[in-house]
């Protein structure tokens, strides 16, 4: 396998938007490199993935006859490895090990790729957060042990709603940490690294917050304009060059009723600030093109109209933030907890849903 290639990928998605294309691309790249393919999924997802493989040119019947393509039902497979409410390590090793060994033996290259949704299936079966969290961690530990002993790559895909509970926040971050590439909702496989993990964590926390608000305050969630035009009043201005982070931050804040404006770089934010009523708070990334966060903050503090505007710096690089934090009202290190963000925002602007 090529150096630096991701070995264990997790892809999150919204209900009804199963990323069949991404799964098929992952498996097809392996088949073209003479690797075997294994699909452990529900029947609908398995069929969608296989149809796209066939459309790309895979000879499915021939592959299945020689063991180069193996498809297993996720629910039946999960049932065969459970002991009580938790996956059993010995059963996993026996059941999954046999399948992997068969696929590797049929592979001209001696390698295989696996698409699996056992964690998603477990979440569908188990609604108790404590046992679900344990089961998720056990499955991910098992897969990483498999990947350390066999020449395989693994791709998982899970609906983000399965983690729509605040008690699953730690389990979600553990799942992310068990993978060497995280693909958040509505992003492509080319997004990776700390930014992708930050986005995924924010999306999970927003999903959990939305579920909690719907339960605790029925009818409190309301449609909010997609963007606020120049001249409209906003509570918070989010300045970040990553569109997915802007979207995730915005979703979290709008769930609390904040009016949120966004800007992709310092210059865009500067121009917006010149033509609108001032927000109660600016959330400012540092590393951006066109005009970075440090330059924007310097301009704000030198401007007689803007100098007192509250600005909180958000960055994954604390060392870069240190020189400018004296000019700001706070610092949030990516990734951060949504509760930290909401607590900080409430100091400058009370949430409208409180």
Secondary structure by P-SEA (a helix, b strand, c coil): cccccccbbbbbbcccccaaaaaaaaaaaaaaacbbbbbbccaaaaaaaaaaaaaaccaaaaaaaaccbbbbcaaaaaaaccccccccaaaaaaaaaaaaaaaaaacccccbbbbbcaaaaaaaacccaaaaaaaaaaaaaaaaaaaacccbbbbbbbcccccccccaaaaaaaaaaacccccccccccccccaaaaaaaaaaaaaaaaaaaaaaacccccccccccccccccccbbbbcccaaaaaaaaaaaaaaccbbbbbccaaaaaaaaaccccccccccccccccccaaaaaaaaaacccccccbbbbbcccccccccccccccccccccccaaaaaaaaaaccccccc
